């Protein structure tokens, strides 16, 4: 693969800065909620859950609309508009005088958080199908690096007050906007743009629209089930580590940083090579199996130090999403890549909505005095079930020929079938 184009470089920088901005505010959000709402920690935790749910809900509802707008007007105006909205939203959160303003801010963040879909669509516009899984892996790595750096920077800025990291996040988004204005070219030619259709610019409409494409909905189901399984970590890991290993917040942060680092190494160094060797489908299957092994280890290990070797196994799961994204991308024409990635964003957000409902009550019950036996590992048992369902559906998905408009050039031949791995 040749050197990344200016568009690809901008997309990677955007995802990196977006992740840093998102991570910067995590350490201080509880303090900000307590300060603005004048509530205690327990009540702030409940409010924080509602803020997270509102963010995910707006991403779920508006992901397809953002993707359709990117197919109608191009990737550049949609991405740059979202970055401008992000900068304004972070300033709004920093100045928020009441809890109501915080809720408005998180809703707007969900709206403007649709950058992931158009960003991946820009990758699909400029990249051959055979290279997409590798570049989608780079996107995951950029997010991982940002998510490692963001909380650390946010924690340092937090000494200046709970609002300081929001100003920093706004400055990062503004910088990214200026960078894009000068260096991000449009990637979708006018000839490939299509009329905006409200009937398809919502999750249900996108689902109905894509149902006509053979094999796409089963892969979308795998995508959702995989999101549900992998979200066990951001949803339950902090609580699990406390009740299972008695870890401090420092140890929890160190473990998350270690996981992020190992996943970045796999996404950058192995995703493209594994896909080139065995194809996208097999890559996803290998990653899901690795995740299942990791879930089982976390469910059963008795000592906290054992979690770190298990994390090395878990890192293999980071190849799954890039491989699935590439499989989806191959099956739709160039003028629907934005719609597809917006639909994928909705699936991710739906997983973020369902995951707390699946994991948090189960963990609370099996660590309470009313439970018939103590079993913090129940969250990983649930994740295993979701991952096994994803693997079963993926194995059953029929192989399909690449759509004529799905890429810039045909994928390399493997045994006479250009989609041997998808």
Secondary structure, DSSP 4 states (H G I P E B T S, - for coil): --PPPHHHHHHHHHHHHHHHHHHHTHHHHHHHHHHHHT--HHHHHHHHHHHHHHHHHHHHHHHHHHHHHHHHH-HHHHHHHHHHHHHHHHHHHHH--SHHHHHHHHHHHHHHTTHHHHHHHHHHHHS-HHHHHHHHHHHHHHHHHHHHHHHHHHHHHGGG-TTHHHHHHHHHHHHHHHHHHHH----S-GGG-----TTTSSHHHHHHHHTTSTTHHHHHHHHHHHHHHHTHHHHHHHHHHHHHH---HHHHHHHHHHHHHHHHHHHHHTHHHHHHHHHHHHHHHHHHHHHHHHHHHHHH--STTHHHHHHHHHGGGGHHHHHHHHHHHHTS-GGGHHHHHHHHHHHHHHHHHHHHHHHHHHHHHHTSTTSSS--TTHHHHHHHHHHHHHHHHHHHSPP-PPPTTS-SSPPPPBTTBTTTT-
